[in-house]
Amino acid sequence: MCGICGIFDLKGKKRIVDSTVIKKMTRKLLHRGPDGVDYYTDGDLTFGFSRLSIIDLEGGMQPLFSEDGSIIMICNGEIFNYIELRWELLEKGHRFKTRTDVEVIIHLYEESGREAGFLNQLNGQFAFALYDFKKQQLFCARDHFGVIPFFYTTADDFFIFGSEIKAILEHPLVEKAVDLVGLDQVFSFPGLISPRTMFKHIKSLDNGHYLQVSPSAAAGVTVNVDDINVFEYWDVIYPQVGEIEYHPDEIFYIEQVEALLTQSVKLRLRADVPVGFYISGGLDSSLISAMATTLTPAVKRYSFSIDFEEKDKSEAKYQQSVADFIHSIHSEKMFYHADIAGRLQQAVYHSEYPLKETYNTASLALSESARQKNIKVVLSGEGADEWFAGYPGYKFDKFRNMQKKSVSGEIGQKELNERLWGDENLNFEMNLYDFEKVKRNLYSQRIQEIFAQVDALQHKVVNIKRLQGRDILHKRSYLDYKLRLITHLIADHGDRMAYANSVEGRYPFLDKNLVEFAVKIPPDLKLKEFEEKYILKKVAENRVPPEIIRREKFAFHAPGSPYLLRRNIEYIHDLISLARIKRQGYFNPDTVEKLKNQYMAEGFRLNIPYEIDLLIIVISFGIFLDVFGMST
């Protein structure tokens, strides 16, 4: 819905902030909110706000104030159950100044006694900063699933935050330096893991968390970013094995999932502008679009899809089948491989970290299609694979358990699995133990010398207590949610690629009520024998074309660095030239040269997803250094 940024004086000395700074910060967020800009400066606090108008088009400008003026707030996102909350608050005597959805946050905060307990009443996607003049406290929170980003840092006892890091970098006191652990996370996991970012001393507020800062906390001492008090208010909590008694009838679970998903879609259709949806040709997006159509049969909605030039990769027939089935106004964009190089720099700029794949360039084209049709809001199907066992790893785990086989490989991998996940037989993504040798060889000599500090595997990535005693399917689900869904699919692949073209993505599978029920569904109704997403397929019966339900899960992998290298694109080759790699000092130039020759060899193909495209990370990291002016 918007872009937010701000500066808060932790010394409480009302130091004057140059107005040009907040204007520069806000200007960097105009792609998130091109419909209006406003600022607020008073005492210790400065806010900047750029608006994407979706609800209360005329009266929903921010910042927003409480009735007595003791609270001010800026919020990026949507509160989908705001109508119900608004009625409850009106009955309790609260008075609203606007019809916008996010105003309920201020009144809920007041109703809760100015404490954080109200956050779990919100069903939405949000990141907000709320200043309480009475308590002299800044209260910032991020939604349950981290759909909306929130970044922050400190500099000279100023707390500086923004919807995107590029806004924070506009503050003259913020230094630009690469977080090497963040870089190693990109190699080791699906993406960055909050609170880490690619920028040293800049943090991402984790999903389901809030923070509080006040001048009194900084009295006489310098406050570093690690000193900021951050608190968890929500997480996905799977039951331990044997902890709950499952309902004996699968119809109960099917009906509940159908009802909760329908309600989630209904809430996410709330807008004062047209709402469209993405259609991939798979089960998840097809079910969402079908439910949206059933809920609003009189509304003709736009649907959007991307098709690829290779016939064996095309999903156009499935996408068109769904579009015909729901009678949408369908817009299909052909994405040519030649488009990848032209959009790669833009994708890195908006992602704010190096990419492991080029598919983000296609996501940019998809949101561009929506914007060209003046569609500001789209529904998408992310999240179903994580809650309903949609990835191949769930089948591998089950097969291994049935065969009573342990993870193959050296004892070191089992010890690493035990340390990271609390289960020696749980491999996530790949053999990270063996991959350490690959990473070490790729890094420069200077980084190899400090590898023990840089190695992402030496740093906590998840709360291991949330895995202990759980079913193997639930363990993998929790890791997929924390390490893939939040940090990659919803962050750089979802929010950032949509907002790059001023489009808001909404994700019905990321509904608090739906997920809190999904964690209590028996594992064998998610993966029944070896059929993934069994219960979701039952919900989809008679709602989507039968061929969508029957088809095997299809994972498209966009052409990576081998394709780009063979096209002899000058700037791509320059990014991994021997001279540049040496000058930057992050990677081993000899290793990069060997990889380049290997990848360019005739007939060479990466076995994705079992092999990592190492050079696309090196290439996009070079772009990252350039577009953000990072030090070498």
Secondary structure, DSSP 8 states (H G I E B T S, - for coil): -EEEEEEEETT-S-----HHHHHHHHHTTTTT-TTEEEEEEETTEEEEEEE---SSTTT--SSEE-TTSSEEEEEEEEETTHHHHHHHHHHTT---S---TTHHHHHHHHHTTSSGGGGGG--EEEEEEEEETTTTEEEEEE-TT--S--EEEEETTEEEEESSHHHHTTSTT----B-HHHHHHHHHSSS--TT--SBTT-EE--TTEEEEE-GGGGTTS---GGGSEEEE--------TTSS---S-HHHHHHHHHHHHHHHHHHHT--SS-EEEE--SSHHHHHHHHHHHHH-TT---EEEEEEESSTTT--HHHHHHHHHHHT-EEEEEEE-THHHHHHHHHHHHHHTS--SSSHHHHHHHHHHHHHHTT--EEE--TTHHHHTT-SHHHHHHHHHHHTT----S-HHHHHHHHHHHS-TT---SS-HHHHHHHHHHHB-HHHHHTHHHH-GGGS--S-GGGTTT--HHHHHHHHIIIIIIIIIITIIIIIHHHHTTT-EEE-TTS-HHHHHHHTTS-HHHHSBTTBTTHHHHHHHTTTS-HHHHHS---------HHHHHHTT-HHHHHHT-HHHHHHH-SB-HHHHHHHHHHHHSTT----TTTS--HHHHHHHHHHHHHHTT---
